[in-house]
């Protein structure tokens, strides 16, 4: 077992190093005090998720969860946020395998009417190859177009870095009519029947 791993914050997507010291993992951010990665066990409510071992060669699509968390951090210039997170892990020495890879995504844009969510619309994105991996869940959008735009920036980030992204957009017919084709171009569209 290696004694250093790369983890990222669930609420920010910011990567940091965790080091195994004594008999537990510690977050070892530069110029910061040590804090335990897990309070009691790896199954508690840690604020971090595992990315890879230090110096491990990973696939670009392995960043899907981290970049989803980066979208959820609430900053408005999302292209810059994703670019910054990617730069940070490169500085940490994370290297990528240059092999063909596919990221299968399910994106859903929906109205918040009658829910406890903020704003008028929300968007979430799941890894379609995993039954449990929600990559991001965002609300507080005033229109469906902006909600889908955030998902589009996420998709475009991975495509720009050589990942073949196959995405399915789920929405109602009413929402699809509000969306410019340019935002969902290249995505398979599944219309929800809410009757």
RAQUINOR-V813371 format. One record per residue. N is the residue number from 0. RES is the residue in three letters. OMEGA is omega in degrees with one decimal (none if undefined). D_CENTER is the distance of its C-alpha to the mean C-alpha in Angstrom with 2 decimals. Layout:
BEGIN
N|RES|OMEGA|D_CENTER + N|RES|OMEGA|D_CENTER
END
This chain:
BEGIN
0|UNK|176.6|26.83 + 1|UNK|-179.4|25.44 + 2|UNK|176.9|25.74 + 3|UNK|176.6|22.65 + 4|UNK|174.3|18.97 + 5|UNK|176.8|15.79 + 6|UNK|176.8|13.51 + 7|UNK|-179.2|10.80 + 8|UNK|179.4|11.02 + 9|UNK|-176.4|9.33 + 10|UNK|-174.4|10.26 + 11|UNK|-174.9|9.68 + 12|UNK|179.6|7.64 + 13|UNK|-178.8|11.25 + 14|UNK|176.5|12.58 + 15|UNK|179.1|16.09 + 16|UNK|171.0|18.73 + 17|UNK|-176.3|20.14 + 18|UNK|178.0|23.74 + 19|UNK|-179.2|25.91 + 20|UNK|-177.3|29.03 + 21|UNK|178.5|31.82 + 22|UNK|178.3|30.42 + 23|UNK|178.2|26.87 + 24|UNK|178.7|23.60 + 25|UNK|172.8|23.42 + 26|UNK|-174.3|20.83 + 27|UNK|177.5|22.76 + 28|UNK|-179.9|21.50 + 29|UNK|177.9|24.09 + 30|UNK|177.5|26.69 + 31|UNK|177.0|25.30 + 32|UNK|178.2|27.04 + 33|UNK|172.4|26.01 + 34|UNK|-178.8|24.06 + 35|UNK|177.3|23.59 + 36|UNK|177.3|20.22 + 37|UNK|179.7|21.38 + 38|UNK|-177.1|24.11 + 39|UNK|-178.0|26.07 + 40|UNK|178.9|24.29 + 41|UNK|-176.5|21.02 + 42|UNK|-179.8|20.77 + 43|UNK|-176.6|20.87 + 44|UNK|178.5|18.34 + 45|UNK|176.9|17.10 + 46|UNK|-174.5|14.80 + 47|UNK|172.3|13.21 + 48|UNK|179.4|11.49 + 49|UNK|173.2|13.11 + 50|UNK|-177.7|11.93 + 51|UNK|171.6|15.40 + 52|UNK|177.1|19.03 + 53|UNK|179.6|20.39 + 54|UNK|176.0|21.60 + 55|UNK|176.0|20.06 + 56|UNK|-176.7|19.50 + 57|UNK|174.3|16.11 + 58|UNK|177.4|14.68 + 59|UNK|-177.9|12.37 + 60|UNK|176.0|10.30 + 61|UNK|178.9|9.99 + 62|UNK|-174.4|7.35 + 63|UNK|-179.7|4.84 + 64|UNK|-179.2|3.87 + 65|UNK|-178.7|4.81 + 66|UNK|174.0|3.65 + 67|UNK|176.7|1.36 + 68|UNK|178.4|4.55 + 69|UNK|177.3|6.26 + 70|UNK|-176.4|6.53 + 71|UNK|-176.5|7.94 + 72|UNK|172.9|10.38 + 73|UNK|177.9|12.75 + 74|UNK|-174.0|13.89 + 75|UNK|179.7|15.36 + 76|UNK|-170.8|15.27 + 77|UNK|177.3|11.66 + 78|UNK|179.2|12.87 + 79|UNK|178.1|14.41 + 80|UNK|-179.6|11.56 + 81|UNK|178.2|9.50 + 82|UNK|-179.8|12.97 + 83|UNK|179.3|13.84 + 84|UNK|179.5|11.10 + 85|UNK|177.8|12.08 + 86|UNK|-179.2|15.67 + 87|UNK|-178.6|15.50 + 88|UNK|173.2|14.58 + 89|UNK|177.6|17.24 + 90|UNK|179.2|19.66 + 91|UNK|176.6|18.99 + 92|UNK|177.8|20.23 + 93|UNK|-179.0|17.30 + 94|UNK|-174.8|18.67 + 95|UNK|175.4|17.48 + 96|UNK|178.3|19.54 + 97|UNK|179.1|20.75 + 98|UNK|177.0|20.98 + 99|UNK|-179.9|20.16 + 100|UNK|-177.1|16.91 + 101|UNK|175.5|15.47 + 102|UNK|179.6|12.09 + 103|UNK|-175.2|13.13 + 104|UNK|171.3|11.14 + 105|UNK|-177.7|12.64 + 106|UNK|178.6|12.11 + 107|UNK|173.7|14.43 + 108|UNK|-175.9|16.01 + 109|UNK|178.5|18.64 + 110|UNK|178.5|21.27 + 111|UNK|-178.5|21.34 + 112|UNK|179.2|25.12 + 113|UNK|178.8|26.55 + 114|UNK|177.0|23.48 + 115|UNK|-177.6|22.68 + 116|UNK|178.9|19.57 + 117|UNK|177.5|19.87 + 118|UNK|-176.6|20.77 + 119|UNK|-175.7|21.87 + 120|UNK|176.2|18.73 + 121|UNK|173.6|15.23 + 122|UNK|170.7|12.41 + 123|UNK|-178.2|10.03 + 124|UNK|178.0|8.32 + 125|UNK|168.1|9.15 + 126|UNK|-175.3|9.68 + 127|UNK|179.1|13.36 + 128|UNK|-179.5|14.67 + 129|UNK|-178.4|13.79 + 130|UNK|-175.1|15.54 + 131|UNK|-170.1|13.45 + 132|UNK|171.3|9.75 + 133|UNK|-176.3|8.11 + 134|UNK|171.7|4.39 + 135|UNK|-179.4|5.31 + 136|UNK|-172.4|9.01 + 137|UNK|173.0|10.80 + 138|UNK|-179.4|14.56 + 139|UNK|175.3|17.49 + 140|UNK|179.3|17.80 + 141|UNK|176.4|21.47 + 142|UNK|-177.2|21.27 + 143|UNK|-179.1|19.47 + 144|UNK|-179.6|19.41 + 145|UNK|178.2|17.26 + 146|UNK|180.0|14.77 + 147|UNK|179.2|14.54 + 148|UNK|179.4|14.59 + 149|UNK|177.0|11.20 + 150|UNK|-179.7|9.85 + 151|UNK|177.9|12.39 + 152|UNK|177.8|11.34 + 153|UNK|179.3|7.87 + 154|UNK|-178.5|10.16 + 155|UNK|177.2|12.79 + 156|UNK|-178.6|10.99 + 157|UNK|178.3|10.83 + 158|UNK|178.7|14.28 + 159|UNK|-178.9|15.66 + 160|UNK|169.9|14.99 + 161|UNK|178.9|16.87 + 162|UNK|173.9|14.57 + 163|UNK|-178.0|16.21 + 164|UNK|174.3|13.83 + 165|UNK|-174.6|15.58 + 166|UNK|174.1|14.32 + 167|UNK|177.6|16.30 + 168|UNK|174.4|16.54 + 169|UNK|177.0|18.11 + 170|UNK|174.6|20.18 + 171|UNK|177.1|23.79 + 172|UNK|179.0|26.40 + 173|UNK|178.9|26.87 + 174|UNK|179.7|23.30 + 175|UNK|179.0|23.45 + 176|UNK|179.4|26.63 + 177|UNK|-172.8|24.86 + 178|UNK|173.8|22.34 + 179|UNK|-178.6|23.49 + 180|UNK|-179.0|23.50 + 181|UNK|-179.1|21.99 + 182|UNK|-179.7|18.60 + 183|UNK|177.6|18.51 + 184|UNK|179.7|20.72 + 185|UNK|178.6|20.00 + 186|UNK|171.3|18.17 + 187|UNK|-178.8|20.20 + 188|UNK|174.5|21.06 + 189|UNK|-179.8|21.98 + 190|UNK|178.2|24.02 + 191|UNK|175.9|24.00 + 192|UNK|-174.5|27.53 + 193|UNK|179.5|27.72 + 194|UNK|none|31.49
END
